Amino acid sequence: MKVLLTGSSGYIGVVLANRLLEGGHEVVGLDTDLFADCTFEGRVPETPRIDQDTRDLSDTAFLNHELASFDAVIHLAGLSNDPLGDYRPDLTFDINYRASLNLARMAKAAGVKRFLFASSCSNYGAAGDGFLTEASSFNPVTPYGRSKVLVEETVSLLADDSFSPTFLRAATAYGMSPRIRFDLVVNNLTAWAFTTGEVRLKSDGSPWRPLVHVDDLALAYAVALEAPRDQVHNRAFNVGATSENYQIRDIAAMVEAVVPNSRVSLAEDHHSDIRNYRVDCNMIARELRNFKPQWTCRRGIEQLYDAFFLTKLSVEDFEGERYKRIAHIQKLIRVGEIDEDLRPRRGPTKVATLVSVGGVR
């Protein structure tokens, strides 16, 4: 298939692009590449990329003309976590909700048959200790989570015989990617342990989180893309494995066991965390049988430790501006590369540019 992959230069996007290419798909990315200076280890795939903000797509002559050539859109682009979502909630709704709905409408009008949306188990928010299925109620507690719920609710209304959306509610991702994030719980705790000897908890460790390795998350997108339409049409799937739900303190204990000479500690500025959700992933295992997760949290921690050892990760790297999404964005604003609306200082681009590594195509 020919696939438009938004957010192609991000933590998940670079891993997914590689998997799609390995599966024989033609991939065109769409990303402003705000994190171009944040490559940690590994290769960012050399795919053509549309250098465009998703908020400007209605003004994009190139995309309006070319969108009809795509068989599917996989929409990952957006503000990717709660700290970014909390930066300015109005921006979160513009980027994560309004721009996503606009892209779905454009895709449908252009005749694109499949639309896969990067939803989140954050939709469940403050949900208690019981297992949550895809039929469970939403209770998002952050602008990020609320924006994901709104996209599901509105894009699902566009579904018909010619337009088939699918909503992949990802568990909390972890694991190695060329564009690594250290603001994800497993990555964060492992990096703290490696660089300081402390597995630093910022809450009491009691909340539950479902976890999924970034490689397994990419697999889920590929499987959903290739599945028969009737298996995924206008459906939501919790993405992960039911066995991979952990309380934060259990993750910390695993990190302590893997990283030599480390110990669990409670940060002085620790706080209560009302986000608490434990997710049942049996439906994706039952309905999409080619989705067979290969990773466990323990193996992922070992992978991260090995990568940090080889790269000699320092606390300055880990806690610096390069690999923390909100800190990097704040730096780009401070040095004048983007404005406070997260747009390049050159202003909104009216005509998209298709680029590839090595030059303009």
C-alpha positions as CSV (number, residue, x, y, z in Angstrom):
1,M,0.0,0.0,0.0
2,K,1.0,3.6,-0.4
3,V,0.8,5.1,3.1
4,L,0.9,8.7,4.4
5,L,2.5,8.5,7.8
6,T,2.1,11.6,9.9
7,G,4.5,12.1,12.8
8,S,7.0,10.0,10.8
9,S,10.0,11.6,12.4
10,G,9.0,11.0,16.0
11,Y,9.6,8.3,18.6
12,I,7.1,5.8,17.2
13,G,7.1,7.1,13.7
14,V,10.7,6.2,12.8
15,V,10.2,2.7,14.1
16,L,6.9,2.3,12.3
17,A,8.3,3.7,9.0
18,N,11.0,1.0,9.1
19,R,8.5,-1.7,9.7
20,L,6.2,-0.6,6.9
21,L,9.1,-0.4,4.5
22,E,10.2,-3.9,5.5
23,G,6.7,-5.0,4.8
24,G,6.8,-3.7,1.2
25,H,4.7,-0.6,1.7
26,E,5.5,2.7,0.1
27,V,5.8,5.3,2.8
28,V,5.6,9.1,2.6
29,G,6.0,10.9,5.9
30,L,4.5,14.2,7.1
31,D,6.3,15.9,9.9
32,T,7.8,19.3,10.7
33,D,10.7,17.5,12.3
34,L,10.9,19.6,15.4
35,F,13.1,16.9,16.9
36,A,15.6,16.7,14.1
37,D,18.5,17.3,16.6
38,C,17.2,14.6,18.9
39,T,18.5,11.4,17.3
40,F,19.9,9.1,20.0
41,E,21.1,5.9,18.5
42,G,20.2,4.1,15.2
43,R,19.0,5.1,11.8
44,V,16.1,7.4,10.9
45,P,14.6,5.9,7.7
46,E,15.2,7.7,4.5
47,T,11.6,8.2,3.3
48,P,10.2,11.1,1.4
49,R,8.7,13.6,3.8
50,I,6.2,16.4,3.5
51,D,7.5,19.2,5.7
52,Q,4.2,20.5,7.0
53,D,2.3,21.4,10.1
54,T,-1.0,19.4,10.3
55,R,-2.8,22.6,11.2
56,D,-2.1,24.0,7.8
57,L,-3.2,21.0,5.6
58,S,-6.4,22.7,4.4
59,D,-4.2,25.3,2.7
60,T,-1.8,22.8,1.2
61,A,-2.2,22.6,-2.5
62,F,0.3,19.7,-2.8
63,L,-1.5,17.5,-0.3
64,N,-4.9,18.3,-1.5
65,H,-3.8,17.2,-5.0
66,E,-1.8,14.2,-3.9
67,L,-3.9,12.8,-1.1
68,A,-6.0,10.8,-3.4
69,S,-3.0,8.7,-4.4
70,F,-2.7,7.2,-0.9
71,D,-4.3,3.9,0.1
72,A,-4.1,4.7,3.8
73,V,-3.3,7.4,6.3
74,I,-1.6,6.5,9.6
75,H,-2.0,9.5,11.9
76,L,0.6,9.7,14.7
77,A,1.3,13.4,14.6
78,G,0.5,15.5,17.6
79,L,1.6,16.7,21.0
80,S,2.7,13.4,22.4
81,N,2.3,13.4,26.2
82,D,0.8,15.2,29.2
83,P,3.6,17.8,29.8
84,L,3.4,18.9,26.2
85,G,-0.4,18.7,26.3
86,D,-0.4,20.8,29.5
87,Y,1.9,23.5,28.0
88,R,-1.0,25.3,26.4
89,P,-4.3,23.2,26.4
90,D,-5.7,25.3,23.5
91,L,-2.8,24.3,21.3
92,T,-3.3,20.7,22.3
93,F,-6.9,20.8,21.0
94,D,-5.9,22.7,17.8
95,I,-3.1,20.2,17.0
96,N,-4.4,16.9,18.5
97,Y,-8.1,17.3,17.9
98,R,-9.0,19.9,15.3
99,A,-6.1,19.2,12.9
100,S,-6.8,15.4,13.2
101,L,-10.4,15.7,12.4
102,N,-9.6,18.0,9.5
103,L,-7.1,15.5,8.1
104,A,-9.7,12.7,8.4
105,R,-12.2,14.7,6.5
106,M,-9.7,15.5,3.8
107,A,-8.7,11.9,3.5
108,K,-12.3,10.8,3.2
109,A,-13.1,13.5,0.6
110,A,-10.0,12.4,-1.4
111,G,-11.1,8.7,-1.4
112,V,-8.5,7.4,1.0
113,K,-9.9,4.1,2.2
114,R,-8.1,3.5,5.5
115,F,-7.4,5.9,8.4
116,L,-5.5,4.6,11.4
117,F,-5.5,6.9,14.4
118,A,-3.0,6.9,17.2
119,S,-5.3,6.9,20.2
120,S,-4.3,6.1,23.7
121,C,-5.2,4.2,26.9
122,S,-4.9,7.7,28.5
123,N,-8.6,7.9,27.4
124,Y,-9.4,5.8,30.5
125,G,-7.6,8.3,32.8
126,A,-8.6,7.9,36.4
127,A,-10.2,4.4,36.3
128,G,-9.3,2.5,39.4
129,D,-7.8,-1.0,39.6
130,G,-10.1,-3.1,37.5
131,F,-9.4,-4.2,34.0
132,L,-10.7,-2.0,31.2
133,T,-11.9,-3.2,27.9
134,E,-12.6,-1.3,24.7
135,A,-16.2,-0.9,25.9
136,S,-15.2,0.7,29.2
137,S,-16.1,4.4,29.9
138,F,-13.7,7.1,29.1
139,N,-12.5,9.3,32.0
140,P,-9.5,11.4,30.7
141,V,-7.9,13.7,33.2
142,T,-5.5,15.7,31.0
143,P,-5.9,17.8,27.8
144,Y,-3.9,15.1,26.0
145,G,-6.3,12.4,27.0
146,R,-9.4,14.5,26.3
147,S,-8.1,15.4,22.8
148,K,-7.8,11.7,21.9
149,V,-11.3,11.0,23.1
150,L,-12.7,13.8,20.9
151,V,-10.9,12.5,17.8
152,E,-12.4,9.0,18.4
153,E,-15.9,10.3,18.9
154,T,-15.9,12.6,15.8
155,V,-13.9,10.6,13.3
156,S,-16.0,7.5,14.0
157,L,-19.0,9.4,12.6
158,L,-17.2,9.7,9.2
159,A,-17.1,5.9,8.8
160,D,-19.0,4.5,5.8
161,D,-18.7,2.0,3.0
162,S,-15.8,4.0,1.5
163,F,-13.9,5.3,4.5
164,S,-12.7,3.0,7.3
165,P,-11.2,4.5,10.4
166,T,-9.4,2.3,13.1
167,F,-8.4,3.6,16.6
168,L,-5.4,2.1,18.2
169,R,-5.4,2.9,21.9
170,A,-1.8,2.4,22.8
171,A,-0.6,1.4,26.2
172,T,2.3,3.4,27.6
173,A,5.2,2.9,25.1
174,Y,8.8,2.2,26.1
175,G,12.0,0.8,24.5
176,M,14.7,1.9,22.1
177,S,14.0,4.2,19.1
178,P,16.4,6.4,17.2
179,R,14.3,9.3,18.4
180,I,14.1,8.1,22.0
181,R,11.9,9.8,24.6
182,F,13.0,9.9,28.3
183,D,9.6,11.2,29.5
184,L,8.1,7.7,29.3
185,V,8.0,5.8,32.6
186,V,10.2,2.7,31.7
187,N,12.7,4.8,29.7
188,N,12.8,7.4,32.4
189,L,13.3,5.1,35.4
190,T,16.0,3.1,33.6
191,A,17.8,6.3,32.6
192,W,17.7,7.6,36.2
193,A,19.0,4.3,37.5
194,F,21.9,4.1,34.9
195,T,23.0,7.8,35.2
196,T,22.5,8.3,39.0
197,G,22.1,5.0,40.7
198,E,18.6,6.0,41.8
199,V,15.4,4.6,40.4
200,R,13.6,7.8,41.2
201,L,9.8,7.6,41.8
202,K,7.9,10.8,41.4
203,S,4.7,9.4,42.9
204,D,4.0,6.7,45.5
205,G,4.2,4.1,42.8
206,S,0.7,2.7,43.3
207,P,-0.9,3.7,39.9
208,W,-1.3,1.0,37.3
209,R,0.0,1.4,33.7
210,P,-0.3,-0.9,30.7
211,L,2.9,-1.1,28.8
212,V,3.9,-1.8,25.2
213,H,7.3,-1.8,23.5
214,V,7.6,0.6,20.6
215,D,8.5,-2.3,18.3
216,D,5.3,-4.1,19.3
217,L,3.3,-0.9,18.8
218,A,4.7,-0.6,15.3
219,L,3.7,-4.2,14.7
220,A,0.1,-3.4,15.7
221,Y,-0.2,-0.6,13.2
222,A,1.2,-2.8,10.4
223,V,-1.1,-5.7,11.3
224,A,-4.2,-3.4,11.5
225,L,-3.2,-1.8,8.1
226,E,-3.0,-5.2,6.4
227,A,-6.1,-6.8,8.1
228,P,-9.3,-7.4,6.2
229,R,-11.4,-4.3,6.4
230,D,-14.3,-5.9,8.2
231,Q,-12.0,-6.9,11.1
232,V,-10.9,-3.3,11.8
233,H,-13.7,-1.1,10.4
234,N,-14.6,1.7,12.8
235,R,-13.2,-0.2,15.7
236,A,-10.9,0.6,18.6
237,F,-8.3,-1.7,20.0
238,N,-6.3,-1.6,23.2
239,V,-2.8,-2.2,22.1
240,G,-0.5,-4.2,24.3
241,A,-0.7,-7.5,26.3
242,T,-3.0,-8.0,29.3
243,S,-0.1,-9.5,31.2
244,E,1.9,-6.3,30.7
245,N,0.1,-4.2,33.2
246,Y,2.2,-3.0,36.2
247,Q,2.1,-0.7,39.1
248,I,4.8,1.9,38.8
249,R,6.6,0.6,41.9
250,D,6.8,-2.9,40.2
251,I,8.5,-1.3,37.2
252,A,10.9,0.4,39.5
253,A,11.7,-2.9,41.2
254,M,12.5,-4.5,37.8
255,V,14.8,-1.6,36.9
256,E,16.6,-2.0,40.3
257,A,17.0,-5.7,39.5
258,V,18.5,-5.0,36.0
259,V,20.7,-2.0,36.5
260,P,23.7,-2.8,38.7
261,N,24.2,-0.8,41.9
262,S,20.9,1.0,41.7
263,R,18.2,1.4,44.3
264,V,14.6,2.7,44.4
265,S,14.1,6.1,45.9
266,L,11.3,8.6,46.3
267,A,11.9,12.1,44.8
268,E,11.6,15.0,47.2
269,D,9.1,16.6,45.0
270,H,7.0,13.5,44.6
271,H,3.3,14.0,44.0
272,S,0.1,12.0,43.8
273,D,-0.9,10.7,40.4
274,I,-4.6,10.3,39.7
275,R,-3.9,8.6,36.3
276,N,-4.6,5.0,37.0
277,Y,-5.7,2.4,34.5
278,R,-5.3,-1.3,34.0
279,V,-6.1,-2.4,30.5
280,D,-7.5,-5.6,29.0
281,C,-5.8,-6.3,25.6
282,N,-7.5,-9.6,24.8
283,M,-9.5,-8.3,21.9
284,I,-6.6,-7.4,19.7
285,A,-5.0,-10.8,20.5
286,R,-8.3,-12.5,19.5
287,E,-9.3,-10.4,16.5
288,L,-5.9,-9.6,14.9
289,R,-4.0,-12.8,15.3
290,N,-0.9,-11.7,13.5
291,F,-0.3,-9.3,16.3
292,K,1.9,-11.3,18.6
293,P,3.9,-9.0,21.0
294,Q,7.5,-10.0,21.4
295,W,8.6,-7.8,24.3
296,T,8.1,-7.8,28.1
297,C,8.9,-4.9,30.4
298,R,11.9,-6.8,31.8
299,R,13.4,-7.4,28.4
300,G,12.8,-3.8,27.4
301,I,14.7,-2.6,30.5
302,E,17.6,-4.9,29.6
303,Q,17.6,-3.4,26.1
304,L,17.6,0.1,27.4
305,Y,20.4,-0.6,29.9
306,D,22.6,-2.2,27.1
307,A,22.0,0.9,24.9
308,F,22.8,3.3,27.7
309,F,25.9,1.4,28.6
310,L,27.2,1.4,24.9
311,T,26.5,5.1,24.4
312,K,27.7,6.1,27.9
313,L,24.6,8.0,28.6
314,S,25.2,10.8,31.1
315,V,22.7,12.5,33.5
316,E,23.4,15.7,31.5
317,D,22.2,14.0,28.3
318,F,19.3,12.4,30.0
319,E,18.1,15.5,31.9
320,G,19.1,18.0,29.2
321,E,17.1,19.6,26.5
322,R,17.9,17.2,23.7
323,Y,15.8,14.2,24.7
324,K,13.0,15.7,26.8
325,R,10.2,16.8,24.5
326,I,8.9,19.7,26.5
327,A,12.4,21.0,27.3
328,H,13.4,20.8,23.6
329,I,10.3,22.7,22.5
330,Q,11.0,25.4,25.1
331,K,14.6,25.6,23.8
332,L,13.4,26.1,20.2
333,I,11.1,28.9,21.4
334,R,13.9,30.5,23.4
335,V,16.3,30.6,20.5
336,G,13.7,31.8,18.1
337,E,13.4,28.8,15.8
338,I,9.6,28.4,16.6
339,D,7.1,30.8,18.1
340,E,4.9,30.1,21.1
341,D,2.3,28.5,18.8
342,L,5.0,26.0,17.9
343,R,5.2,27.3,14.3
344,P,8.5,27.9,12.5
345,R,9.4,31.6,12.7
346,R,9.0,31.8,8.9
347,G,5.3,31.5,9.5
348,P,2.7,28.9,8.3
349,T,3.8,27.1,5.2
350,K,1.1,27.4,2.4
351,V,2.6,24.9,0.0
352,A,4.0,21.7,1.3
353,T,7.5,20.6,0.4
354,L,8.3,16.9,-0.3
355,V,11.8,16.3,0.9
356,S,14.0,13.3,1.4
357,V,17.3,12.8,3.2
358,G,19.9,14.5,1.0
359,G,17.7,17.1,-0.6
360,V,14.4,18.2,-2.1
361,R,12.6,15.8,-4.3
